Amino acid sequence: MNDPDELLHGIRQKILDGTLPKQDCRMTWYGGGTGGICVACDVEVECDLPNGGAIRLHRACYDIWAAEWPTCEAV
């Protein structure tokens, strides 16, 4: 997903369908990526969730997710 609008739409869809959580991180870790498919960025954010588990996102994806999950409501 190189198009910013497509990325935003995809992240919102994942929030709405439950693939991505609707909760704030308990703690975040920033560092080098783990070798995923993104060729544009070199920073990955690991988000430890309050109810256990973690999600890993590229920095740009994390920024979109963090801004969008509080506003996402099923329609």
Biopython code that builds the backbone (N, CA, C, O; Angstrom):
import numpy as np
from Bio.PDB.StructureBuilder import StructureBuilder

atoms = [
    (1, "MET", "N", (0.834, -1.179, 0.000)),
    (1, "MET", "CA", (0.000, 0.000, 0.000)),
    (1, "MET", "C", (0.880, 1.244, 0.000)),
    (1, "MET", "O", (1.312, 1.702, 1.058)),
    (2, "ASN", "N", (1.141, 1.777, -1.157)),
    (2, "ASN", "CA", (1.979, 2.970, -1.245)),
    (2, "ASN", "C", (1.172, 4.251, -1.177)),
    (2, "ASN", "O", (1.693, 5.283, -0.754)),
    (3, "ASP", "N", (-0.083, 4.211, -1.580)),
    (3, "ASP", "CA", (-0.940, 5.392, -1.578)),
    (3, "ASP", "C", (-1.387, 5.689, -0.147)),
    (3, "ASP", "O", (-1.957, 4.817, 0.510)),
    (4, "PRO", "N", (-1.135, 6.922, 0.353)),
    (4, "PRO", "CA", (-1.517, 7.254, 1.731)),
    (4, "PRO", "C", (-3.003, 7.062, 2.018)),
    (4, "PRO", "O", (-3.365, 6.616, 3.107)),
    (5, "ASP", "N", (-3.868, 7.393, 1.058)),
    (5, "ASP", "CA", (-5.304, 7.201, 1.270)),
    (5, "ASP", "C", (-5.656, 5.719, 1.374)),
    (5, "ASP", "O", (-6.499, 5.326, 2.180)),
    (6, "GLU", "N", (-5.002, 4.907, 0.552)),
    (6, "GLU", "CA", (-5.226, 3.460, 0.586)),
    (6, "GLU", "C", (-4.737, 2.880, 1.917)),
    (6, "GLU", "O", (-5.384, 2.006, 2.495)),
    (7, "LEU", "N", (-3.604, 3.368, 2.390)),
    (7, "LEU", "CA", (-3.069, 2.924, 3.680)),
    (7, "LEU", "C", (-4.028, 3.290, 4.807)),
    (7, "LEU", "O", (-4.329, 2.457, 5.661)),
    (8, "LEU", "N", (-4.505, 4.523, 4.813)),
    (8, "LEU", "CA", (-5.459, 4.962, 5.825)),
    (8, "LEU", "C", (-6.716, 4.098, 5.788)),
    (8, "LEU", "O", (-7.176, 3.629, 6.829)),
    (9, "HIS", "N", (-7.274, 3.885, 4.600)),
    (9, "HIS", "CA", (-8.478, 3.071, 4.461)),
    (9, "HIS", "C", (-8.232, 1.638, 4.961)),
    (9, "HIS", "O", (-9.063, 1.068, 5.670)),
    (10, "GLY", "N", (-7.095, 1.073, 4.588)),
    (10, "GLY", "CA", (-6.777, -0.297, 5.011)),
    (10, "GLY", "C", (-6.646, -0.423, 6.523)),
    (10, "GLY", "O", (-7.120, -1.394, 7.113)),
    (11, "ILE", "N", (-6.009, 0.550, 7.145)),
    (11, "ILE", "CA", (-5.847, 0.518, 8.604)),
    (11, "ILE", "C", (-7.199, 0.692, 9.283)),
    (11, "ILE", "O", (-7.501, -0.012, 10.246)),
    (12, "ARG", "N", (-8.017, 1.624, 8.792)),
    (12, "ARG", "CA", (-9.366, 1.808, 9.365)),
    (12, "ARG", "C", (-10.185, 0.521, 9.244)),
    (12, "ARG", "O", (-10.875, 0.139, 10.188)),
    (13, "GLN", "N", (-10.114, -0.150, 8.089)),
    (13, "GLN", "CA", (-10.847, -1.400, 7.910)),
    (13, "GLN", "C", (-10.400, -2.445, 8.922)),
    (13, "GLN", "O", (-11.228, -3.162, 9.484)),
    (14, "LYS", "N", (-9.094, -2.533, 9.155)),
    (14, "LYS", "CA", (-8.572, -3.514, 10.111)),
    (14, "LYS", "C", (-8.980, -3.184, 11.540)),
    (14, "LYS", "O", (-9.179, -4.087, 12.353)),
    (15, "ILE", "N", (-9.104, -1.909, 11.847)),
    (15, "ILE", "CA", (-9.593, -1.517, 13.170)),
    (15, "ILE", "C", (-11.060, -1.923, 13.297)),
    (15, "ILE", "O", (-11.468, -2.501, 14.304)),
    (16, "LEU", "N", (-11.838, -1.619, 12.279)),
    (16, "LEU", "CA", (-13.267, -1.905, 12.324)),
    (16, "LEU", "C", (-13.569, -3.400, 12.346)),
    (16, "LEU", "O", (-14.534, -3.828, 12.980)),
    (17, "ASP", "N", (-12.746, -4.203, 11.653)),
    (17, "ASP", "CA", (-13.028, -5.646, 11.645)),
    (17, "ASP", "C", (-12.334, -6.401, 12.787)),
    (17, "ASP", "O", (-12.442, -7.623, 12.890)),
    (18, "GLY", "N", (-11.624, -5.657, 13.640)),
    (18, "GLY", "CA", (-11.017, -6.271, 14.816)),
    (18, "GLY", "C", (-9.625, -6.828, 14.611)),
    (18, "GLY", "O", (-9.035, -7.355, 15.555)),
    (19, "THR", "N", (-9.076, -6.729, 13.401)),
    (19, "THR", "CA", (-7.714, -7.198, 13.157)),
    (19, "THR", "C", (-6.701, -6.364, 13.932)),
    (19, "THR", "O", (-5.725, -6.891, 14.465)),
    (20, "LEU", "N", (-6.944, -5.055, 13.988)),
    (20, "LEU", "CA", (-6.129, -4.156, 14.809)),
    (20, "LEU", "C", (-6.963, -3.724, 16.008)),
    (20, "LEU", "O", (-8.151, -3.435, 15.865)),
    (21, "PRO", "N", (-6.351, -3.677, 17.185)),
    (21, "PRO", "CA", (-7.121, -3.372, 18.404)),
    (21, "PRO", "C", (-7.517, -1.901, 18.508)),
    (21, "PRO", "O", (-6.915, -1.018, 17.897)),
    (22, "LYS", "N", (-8.550, -1.682, 19.307)),
    (22, "LYS", "CA", (-8.982, -0.328, 19.663)),
    (22, "LYS", "C", (-8.603, -0.108, 21.118)),
    (22, "LYS", "O", (-9.460, -0.101, 22.001)),
    (23, "GLN", "N", (-7.321, 0.071, 21.355)),
    (23, "GLN", "CA", (-6.836, 0.342, 22.702)),
    (23, "GLN", "C", (-5.470, 0.983, 22.612)),
    (23, "GLN", "O", (-4.717, 0.753, 21.665)),
    (24, "ASP", "N", (-5.164, 1.784, 23.602)),
    (24, "ASP", "CA", (-3.887, 2.470, 23.634)),
    (24, "ASP", "C", (-2.793, 1.485, 24.039)),
    (24, "ASP", "O", (-3.058, 0.485, 24.705)),
    (25, "CYS", "N", (-1.588, 1.776, 23.637)),
    (25, "CYS", "CA", (-0.441, 0.936, 24.010)),
    (25, "CYS", "C", (-0.108, 1.143, 25.486)),
    (25, "CYS", "O", (-0.194, 2.253, 26.012)),
    (26, "ARG", "N", (0.265, 0.070, 26.124)),
    (26, "ARG", "CA", (0.773, 0.156, 27.489)),
    (26, "ARG", "C", (2.190, 0.715, 27.440)),
    (26, "ARG", "O", (2.595, 1.503, 28.295)),
    (27, "MET", "N", (2.924, 0.296, 26.433)),
    (27, "MET", "CA", (4.303, 0.732, 26.248)),
    (27, "MET", "C", (4.640, 0.581, 24.769)),
    (27, "MET", "O", (4.144, -0.331, 24.109)),
    (28, "THR", "N", (5.473, 1.463, 24.251)),
    (28, "THR", "CA", (5.922, 1.335, 22.870)),
    (28, "THR", "C", (7.435, 1.247, 22.826)),
    (28, "THR", "O", (8.138, 1.807, 23.667)),
    (29, "TRP", "N", (7.911, 0.535, 21.832)),
    (29, "TRP", "CA", (9.343, 0.371, 21.592)),
    (29, "TRP", "C", (9.606, 0.751, 20.145)),
    (29, "TRP", "O", (8.873, 0.332, 19.250)),
    (30, "TYR", "N", (10.632, 1.531, 19.910)),
    (30, "TYR", "CA", (11.004, 1.945, 18.566)),
    (30, "TYR", "C", (12.363, 1.360, 18.241)),
    (30, "TYR", "O", (13.260, 1.337, 19.083)),
    (31, "GLY", "N", (12.508, 0.885, 17.004)),
    (31, "GLY", "CA", (13.802, 0.354, 16.623)),
    (31, "GLY", "C", (13.841, 0.011, 15.154)),
    (31, "GLY", "O", (12.907, 0.301, 14.406)),
    (32, "GLY", "N", (14.923, -0.604, 14.753)),
    (32, "GLY", "CA", (15.066, -1.039, 13.376)),
    (32, "GLY", "C", (14.021, -2.078, 13.031)),
    (32, "GLY", "O", (13.605, -2.866, 13.880)),
    (33, "GLY", "N", (13.607, -2.073, 11.795)),
    (33, "GLY", "CA", (12.615, -3.051, 11.357)),
    (33, "GLY", "C", (13.145, -4.471, 11.474)),
    (33, "GLY", "O", (14.344, -4.696, 11.637)),
    (34, "THR", "N", (12.226, -5.420, 11.387)),
    (34, "THR", "CA", (12.606, -6.827, 11.535)),
    (34, "THR", "C", (12.762, -7.523, 10.196)),
    (34, "THR", "O", (12.788, -8.752, 10.131)),
    (35, "GLY", "N", (12.865, -6.750, 9.137)),
    (35, "GLY", "CA", (13.077, -7.360, 7.827)),
    (35, "GLY", "C", (11.795, -7.630, 7.071)),
    (35, "GLY", "O", (11.764, -8.488, 6.189)),
    (36, "GLY", "N", (10.727, -6.904, 7.405)),
    (36, "GLY", "CA", (9.468, -7.064, 6.680)),
    (36, "GLY", "C", (9.594, -6.543, 5.264)),
    (36, "GLY", "O", (10.694, -6.233, 4.808)),
    (37, "ILE", "N", (8.475, -6.444, 4.567)),
    (37, "ILE", "CA", (8.504, -6.110, 3.153)),
    (37, "ILE", "C", (8.613, -4.618, 2.848)),
    (37, "ILE", "O", (8.796, -4.255, 1.686)),
    (38, "CYS", "N", (8.510, -3.752, 3.833)),
    (38, "CYS", "CA", (8.563, -2.316, 3.567)),
    (38, "CYS", "C", (9.964, -1.908, 3.121)),
    (38, "CYS", "O", (10.949, -2.194, 3.802)),
    (39, "VAL", "N", (10.043, -1.245, 1.984)),
    (39, "VAL", "CA", (11.337, -0.778, 1.493)),
    (39, "VAL", "C", (11.517, 0.714, 1.728)),
    (39, "VAL", "O", (12.568, 1.272, 1.413)),
    (40, "ALA", "N", (10.496, 1.362, 2.280)),
    (40, "ALA", "CA", (10.555, 2.810, 2.449)),
    (40, "ALA", "C", (11.028, 3.244, 3.825)),
    (40, "ALA", "O", (11.681, 4.280, 3.949)),
    (41, "CYS", "N", (10.717, 2.486, 4.850)),
    (41, "CYS", "CA", (11.048, 2.938, 6.195)),
    (41, "CYS", "C", (12.005, 1.971, 6.877)),
    (41, "CYS", "O", (12.163, 0.826, 6.452)),
    (42, "ASP", "N", (12.629, 2.445, 7.925)),
    (42, "ASP", "CA", (13.555, 1.587, 8.649)),
    (42, "ASP", "C", (13.233, 1.555, 10.135)),
    (42, "ASP", "O", (14.028, 1.061, 10.935)),
    (43, "VAL", "N", (12.074, 2.079, 10.505)),
    (43, "VAL", "CA", (11.692, 2.091, 11.910)),
    (43, "VAL", "C", (10.402, 1.316, 12.085)),
    (43, "VAL", "O", (9.446, 1.478, 11.327)),
    (44, "GLU", "N", (10.399, 0.482, 13.086)),
    (44, "GLU", "CA", (9.239, -0.313, 13.423)),
    (44, "GLU", "C", (8.865, 0.031, 14.854)),
    (44, "GLU", "O", (9.737, 0.262, 15.691)),
    (45, "VAL", "N", (7.568, 0.065, 15.135)),
    (45, "VAL", "CA", (7.094, 0.330, 16.482)),
    (45, "VAL", "C", (6.452, -0.941, 17.008)),
    (45, "VAL", "O", (5.590, -1.527, 16.353)),
    (46, "GLU", "N", (6.870, -1.364, 18.185)),
    (46, "GLU", "CA", (6.210, -2.478, 18.853)),
    (46, "GLU", "C", (5.345, -1.886, 19.949)),
    (46, "GLU", "O", (5.822, -1.118, 20.783)),
    (47, "CYS", "N", (4.079, -2.245, 19.942)),
    (47, "CYS", "CA", (3.115, -1.726, 20.899)),
    (47, "CYS", "C", (2.686, -2.868, 21.811)),
    (47, "CYS", "O", (2.028, -3.809, 21.366)),
    (48, "ASP", "N", (3.055, -2.789, 23.076)),
    (48, "ASP", "CA", (2.591, -3.766, 24.059)),
    (48, "ASP", "C", (1.192, -3.364, 24.492)),
    (48, "ASP", "O", (0.982, -2.252, 24.978)),
    (49, "LEU", "N", (0.231, -4.270, 24.315)),
    (49, "LEU", "CA", (-1.163, -3.975, 24.611)),
    (49, "LEU", "C", (-1.478, -4.205, 26.082)),
    (49, "LEU", "O", (-0.909, -5.107, 26.699)),
    (50, "PRO", "N", (-2.373, -3.408, 26.654)),
    (50, "PRO", "CA", (-2.681, -3.511, 28.082)),
    (50, "PRO", "C", (-3.248, -4.862, 28.497)),
    (50, "PRO", "O", (-3.039, -5.302, 29.628)),
    (51, "ASN", "N", (-3.962, -5.524, 27.592)),
    (51, "ASN", "CA", (-4.559, -6.812, 27.931)),
    (51, "ASN", "C", (-3.691, -7.989, 27.506)),
    (51, "ASN", "O", (-4.158, -9.126, 27.435)),
    (52, "GLY", "N", (-2.430, -7.705, 27.227)),
    (52, "GLY", "CA", (-1.502, -8.743, 26.798)),
    (52, "GLY", "C", (-1.337, -8.743, 25.292)),
    (52, "GLY", "O", (-2.195, -8.250, 24.560)),
    (53, "GLY", "N", (-0.258, -9.285, 24.850)),
    (53, "GLY", "CA", (0.035, -9.331, 23.426)),
    (53, "GLY", "C", (0.707, -8.060, 22.956)),
    (53, "GLY", "O", (0.893, -7.111, 23.719)),
    (54, "ALA", "N", (1.062, -8.060, 21.702)),
    (54, "ALA", "CA", (1.734, -6.913, 21.106)),
    (54, "ALA", "C", (1.398, -6.863, 19.630)),
    (54, "ALA", "O", (1.074, -7.881, 19.019)),
    (55, "ILE", "N", (1.477, -5.673, 19.064)),
    (55, "ILE", "CA", (1.388, -5.517, 17.618)),
    (55, "ILE", "C", (2.649, -4.801, 17.166)),
    (55, "ILE", "O", (3.238, -4.022, 17.914)),
    (56, "ARG", "N", (3.051, -5.073, 15.943)),
    (56, "ARG", "CA", (4.234, -4.435, 15.374)),
    (56, "ARG", "C", (3.825, -3.734, 14.091)),
    (56, "ARG", "O", (3.207, -4.337, 13.213)),
    (57, "LEU", "N", (4.171, -2.466, 13.987)),
    (57, "LEU", "CA", (3.792, -1.651, 12.840)),
    (57, "LEU", "C", (4.974, -0.807, 12.393)),
    (57, "LEU", "O", (5.830, -0.445, 13.201)),
    (58, "HIS", "N", (5.019, -0.493, 11.098)),
    (58, "HIS", "CA", (5.966, 0.521, 10.654)),
    (58, "HIS", "C", (5.571, 1.835, 11.317)),
    (58, "HIS", "O", (4.419, 2.001, 11.718)),
    (59, "ARG", "N", (6.493, 2.751, 11.434)),
    (59, "ARG", "CA", (6.229, 4.018, 12.119)),
    (59, "ARG", "C", (5.040, 4.759, 11.502)),
    (59, "ARG", "O", (4.161, 5.223, 12.229)),
    (60, "ALA", "N", (5.000, 4.877, 10.183)),
    (60, "ALA", "CA", (3.894, 5.588, 9.542)),
    (60, "ALA", "C", (2.563, 4.891, 9.821)),
    (60, "ALA", "O", (1.557, 5.554, 10.072)),
    (61, "CYS", "N", (2.553, 3.570, 9.780)),
    (61, "CYS", "CA", (1.332, 2.804, 10.061)),
    (61, "CYS", "C", (0.917, 2.990, 11.518)),
    (61, "CYS", "O", (-0.270, 3.130, 11.810)),
    (62, "TYR", "N", (1.873, 2.993, 12.421)),
    (62, "TYR", "CA", (1.566, 3.210, 13.834)),
    (62, "TYR", "C", (0.928, 4.588, 14.032)),
    (62, "TYR", "O", (-0.065, 4.721, 14.748)),
    (63, "ASP", "N", (1.500, 5.600, 13.400)),
    (63, "ASP", "CA", (0.966, 6.956, 13.549)),
    (63, "ASP", "C", (-0.480, 7.030, 13.073)),
    (63, "ASP", "O", (-1.317, 7.655, 13.724)),
    (64, "ILE", "N", (-0.777, 6.394, 11.939)),
    (64, "ILE", "CA", (-2.154, 6.380, 11.434)),
    (64, "ILE", "C", (-3.050, 5.608, 12.387)),
    (64, "ILE", "O", (-4.121, 6.095, 12.749)),
    (65, "TRP", "N", (-2.638, 4.417, 12.801)),
    (65, "TRP", "CA", (-3.442, 3.593, 13.715)),
    (65, "TRP", "C", (-3.728, 4.345, 15.012)),
    (65, "TRP", "O", (-4.869, 4.369, 15.471)),
    (66, "ALA", "N", (-2.706, 4.959, 15.605)),
    (66, "ALA", "CA", (-2.870, 5.653, 16.883)),
    (66, "ALA", "C", (-3.843, 6.835, 16.759)),
    (66, "ALA", "O", (-4.568, 7.143, 17.704)),
    (67, "ALA", "N", (-3.856, 7.485, 15.607)),
    (67, "ALA", "CA", (-4.763, 8.609, 15.402)),
    (67, "ALA", "C", (-6.185, 8.139, 15.075)),
    (67, "ALA", "O", (-7.155, 8.818, 15.413)),
    (68, "GLU", "N", (-6.306, 6.998, 14.430)),
    (68, "GLU", "CA", (-7.606, 6.554, 13.915)),
    (68, "GLU", "C", (-8.408, 5.675, 14.865)),
    (68, "GLU", "O", (-9.636, 5.767, 14.880)),
    (69, "TRP", "N", (-7.754, 4.819, 15.666)),
    (69, "TRP", "CA", (-8.567, 3.865, 16.437)),
    (69, "TRP", "C", (-9.565, 4.537, 17.382)),
    (69, "TRP", "O", (-10.663, 4.012, 17.563)),
    (70, "PRO", "N", (-9.225, 5.677, 17.992)),
    (70, "PRO", "CA", (-10.234, 6.276, 18.870)),
    (70, "PRO", "C", (-11.472, 6.796, 18.124)),
    (70, "PRO", "O", (-12.530, 6.979, 18.725)),
    (71, "THR", "N", (-11.331, 7.031, 16.814)),
    (71, "THR", "CA", (-12.446, 7.600, 16.055)),
    (71, "THR", "C", (-13.214, 6.557, 15.253)),
    (71, "THR", "O", (-14.237, 6.883, 14.650)),
    (72, "CYS", "N", (-12.755, 5.334, 15.232)),
    (72, "CYS", "CA", (-13.388, 4.302, 14.397)),
    (72, "CYS", "C", (-14.589, 3.694, 15.119)),
    (72, "CYS", "O", (-14.480, 3.126, 16.206)),
    (73, "GLU", "N", (-15.709, 3.838, 14.476)),
    (73, "GLU", "CA", (-16.949, 3.226, 14.965)),
    (73, "GLU", "C", (-17.557, 2.451, 13.823)),
    (73, "GLU", "O", (-17.523, 2.896, 12.676)),
    (74, "ALA", "N", (-18.112, 1.297, 14.125)),
    (74, "ALA", "CA", (-18.793, 0.520, 13.090)),
    (74, "ALA", "C", (-19.964, 1.324, 12.544)),
    (74, "ALA", "O", (-20.652, 2.029, 13.283)),
    (75, "VAL", "N", (-20.174, 1.208, 11.258)),
    (75, "VAL", "CA", (-21.279, 1.945, 10.638)),
    (75, "VAL", "C", (-22.442, 1.043, 10.334)),
    (75, "VAL", "O", (-23.458, 1.501, 9.810)),
]
sb = StructureBuilder()
sb.init_structure("model")
sb.init_model(0)
sb.init_chain("A")
sb.init_seg("    ")
for serial, (resi, resn, name, xyz) in enumerate(atoms, 1):
    if name == "N":
        sb.init_residue(resn, " ", resi, " ")
    sb.init_atom(name, np.array(xyz, "f"), 0.0, 1.0, " ", f" {name:<3s}", serial, name[0])
structure = sb.get_structure()
